[in-house]
């Protein structure tokens, strides 16, 4: 287990059953690294008076379990775009090794549209990126996600146009990254033994290379698109437009980001919406307090709290 700044109670690591689900010692170690990242994020945000809060499964876990959802393996943090930009300015100098503030600017090629705070001495690799981006070398330590929430315009026609554009640009820059920057045409077998040759990826590689298309210009267009109304409109709603998912899944009341309270999360505290109920109902329905087992958004994360991600990338063939 890597050394952490935050004090982890010895009993925290013990295997236990929560909601009928066995949380192993290894899962607890992963959580411990993420809680350490949360503590470091909280330190910087308090120093610069930056407002942030739990969102998604982390918000649900805070309210329903006073900690992680037992089968979850990530943390979701949200803030308004204005707060995100404040943090983005100071983060590269504030987060010292092994902590790493990852954006496209600090780690070219990571290109997610949001930020991740990572522990560089650990491993937290998404399986799809391990197999489909076999030439990537950006930081892939254990992480927590930090999402900016952008203005959702009240004009339905303008919103529909923005939504179409951001989804198209998101798909395009990722396709270029996978087909050009991370291109590696080697057949591979998945966990079931099925052989993948990815002929479409080969065709796209030559198409993008011949056209001279660069992912970075498309990526910047994507960022400009999701920020389109931030400086001109102060509407009721904001949303996480960096993810290629339906907007209604991340729609939040703007005022809720100003009305926060700390609540218990494992052995720590985390800020949540005072009006968490309306946000959780929007995300999970009226019965959100009833646990329903589901897979994490990140799936079966390749996680290691003892070896750095660079070791795993070196083993990749």
Secondary structure, 3 states (H helix, E strand, C coil): CCCCCCCCCHHHHCCEEECCEEECHHHHHHHHHHHHHHHHHHHHHHHCCCCCEECHHHHHHHHHCCCCCCCCCCCEEEEEHHHHHHHHHHHHHHCCCCEEEECCCCCCCCCCCCEEEEECCCEEECHHHHHHCCCCCCCCCEEEEEEEEEECCCCHHHHHHHHHHHHHHHHHHHHHHHHHHCCCCCCEECCCCCEECCHHHHHHHHHHHHHCCCHHHHHHHHHHHHCCCCCCCCCCEEECCCCCCCHHHCCEEHHHHHCEEEEEECCEEEEEECCHHHHHHHHHCCCCCCCCCCCCCCCCCEEECCCCHHHHHHHCC
